[in-house]
Amino acid sequence: MAILTDHLHVTLNDLEENLSMFKLEDHIRESEAGFDEKVEAIALRAAEDRGIRAIFISGPSGSGKTTLNDKLVKALDKHGIKAVNLSLDDYYFSHEFDTDEYGRFDYESITTLDTALIAEHIRGLISGRTVMIPRFDFLTKSRVESKAKETVLHEDGILLVEGLHGLAARIAGTIPAQQWLGIFIMPYATLTDDYTLLDHRDMRILRRTVRDALNRGANALSTIDYWPMLDRAEADSFPEYLANADIYINSAMPYEFYCIAPLARRMIEDALLDYRHNKIANSRLNKFNRFAQVDLALETAYRLHAVTSKIPGISADLVPEDSLLNEFIRKHLH
């Protein structure tokens, strides 16, 4: 069972002390090396236990699941193990999503996923059969049959299953426990001064605010307004997923405050200005084309803007190309 003990505590004073170029370069290098060591340890464990046929990766939004998956593929390859990816995001049902009482679309509950098909494909791949992995298009809210990919897992390969509900019993539990490893990943850190400035929930909001603005055309207020839906889904499911995990990975990078915070601050500031001048009045994440709880979203946005204004920033160019942080701070081609 994974236990949330690997907590990272950073102070504003720590950030200021590490900001000199000499210290900063070492700080970035050590942060990245620490994460890569965790990935290598997982790959080594899988290489030494050839009874492991699958690795299930679970964690909340903004945790870095996709980068962990990509790094594991490379780490396993160094041990001569070919990995096959299966993203749970491609198994949404093709239908209109349910909403909460405020109209927020529910993209988070496990009931939105075709778990029967997921289980069938996992068992098929582990058995050596060829399966057609679907591709889900979020714009049309449907699976695109023409983009389904024929996939087979080599008899010595490992299946990597990545998604919010990867450690659900109806997904990971579809094969014998001795055949899989469960990983739970999330950033677990706080930034303090005389009091807590940012906690791990805030860190994920900042990460996703930047990613959504850069890659999904979403304004920051829309992302923040949607967050209660994430809170609800995580509260319902994560006790089970933590209990099912073998390994816990803290994806918080000690230096990420320098680069995530200033980017998020700018995006929050732009959204607040647009809202103030009536340039935005709705959320694309809401069935009724409006903000669900705009007063709550504004309160959070103003708080995060005030806090991030205290944090010294660095250029995103200093972030290494293979860093987990690039999942959030770079524009990606689709």
Secondary structure, 3 states (H helix, E strand, C coil): CCCCCCCEEEEHHHHHHCCCHHHHHHHHHHHHHHHHHHHHHHHHHHHHCCCCCEEEEECCCCCCHHHHHHHHHHHHHHCCCCEEEEEHHHHECCCCCCECCCCEECCCCHHHECHHHHHHHHHHHHCCCCEEECCEECCCCEECHHHCEEECCCCCCEEEEECCCCCCHHHHCCCCHHHEEEEEEECCEEEECCCEEECHHHHHHHHHHHHHHHHCCCCHHHHHHHHHHHHHHHHHHHHHHHHHCCEEEECCCCCHHHHHHHHHHHHHHHHHHHHHCCCCCCCCCECCCCCCCHHHHHHHHHHHHHHHCCCCCCCHHHCCCCCCCHHHHCCCCC
